[in-house]
Amino acid sequence: MLGDRTLGNAELADVGANLISQKHARRFINPVKLYISGIPVRYRRFRRARRLEGRWYTTKEVRFTDIHPLEVDVVLLAILRAAGEFLGSASTVARVDEPAWSHLKTILALYRNQILADEATDFSPVQLACMSALAYPTTRSFFACGDFNQRLTTWGARSSTDLKWACPDIAIQEITVSYRQTKQLSELSRAIIAVSAGTAPAINLPANVDTDGVKPVVLEESDPARTADWLARRIREIDGLIISLPSTAVFVKSEADVAVVAEALSEVAADDNINVVPCPIGKALGQDNDVRVFDVQHIKGLEFEAVFFVAIDRLATEQPVLFDKYLYVGASRAATYLGVTCEGGLPQAMEPLRGHFGTDWS
């Protein structure tokens, strides 16, 4: 239809040049959106370049669209910090309804007056930095609490240096009073830190408080039936020492063991009216005077008067990297009574702790 009524070559060149100029100029319509939304693409280019150099990344070919969850954290941190640089200015916040700044409204809506991160050492420094970046840039109110010795992830923060990387201006205060454990269990907890080369602040017991208790106890070379019988006898001991059975927990090495151990213990403890409750996925079911069975992965934040670790040598075999952390976390859940059972002997990592253990509380 157009035939020879099209533009000439010279005119086409002029139009093409104008279109290219418009394309580049269009970037300035919303440069903030272009900059922030382009971070994932720029990260993929960066990753590919470093991979080809053999730095930081596997040399194995990775699909362009694939990304590891921990890489997602890095991209999110870059986005949040970039947006924070813009939103740190009160004048920018006041202009977020303008088209040029409107892309920041989504991130501004995520901001909070204060951010609190509990069990902070389970999070990576990058994840903690992301949390910190969600506090209003004008206040930067970020509070984190945790114990480096209770880190139960391989990527978690390991030291105050990691915290300082995540939040350079953070002020760190140490708690040095052990507020709930007996002297014997507090000494065991410190010994666990010492043998695992952990971070050991100077812990003191509360002044003018009687913190004397009993030694932890251990059973070795045991099978499931003998373990259940030993647990029942130790629980009866506790019940006989005080007016009523206190909060009691049994920790097992995996979720699959929760119901098995609970059923075995129920059978031998039923005559003493001891109710045993399995607690799948860490749910704190039952009453305070029930004996509750947990997978060790779900015990952080819980507190009991009495705690029993079942087949702790198997846990040491299956979780060699984090075993010392599980041991410390489990031991620190107990206020007064701690019992440990082994299918074989004490794990090698616990041999230096043998002197802290007895055989019963009678």
Secondary structure, DSSP 4 states (H G I P E B T S, - for coil): --GGGSPPHHHHHHHHHHHHHHHHHGGGTSHHHHHHHTHHHHHHHHHHHHHHHTSSS-SS---TT---HHHHHHHHHHHHHHHHHHHTSHHHHTTTTSGGGGGGHHHHTT-BS-EEESSGGGS-HHHHHHHHTTB-TTT--EEE---GGG--STTS--SHHHHHHH-TT-------B--S--HHHHHHHHHHHHHTT------BPPTT--------EEE-S--HHHHHHHHHHHHHHHHHHSSS---EEEEESSTHHHHHHHHHHHHHHGGGT--EEE-GGG---S-TTSEEEEEGGG-TT--EEEEEE-SHHHHHHH-TTTHHHHHHHHHHTEEEEEEEE-SSS--GGGGGGGGG-BS---
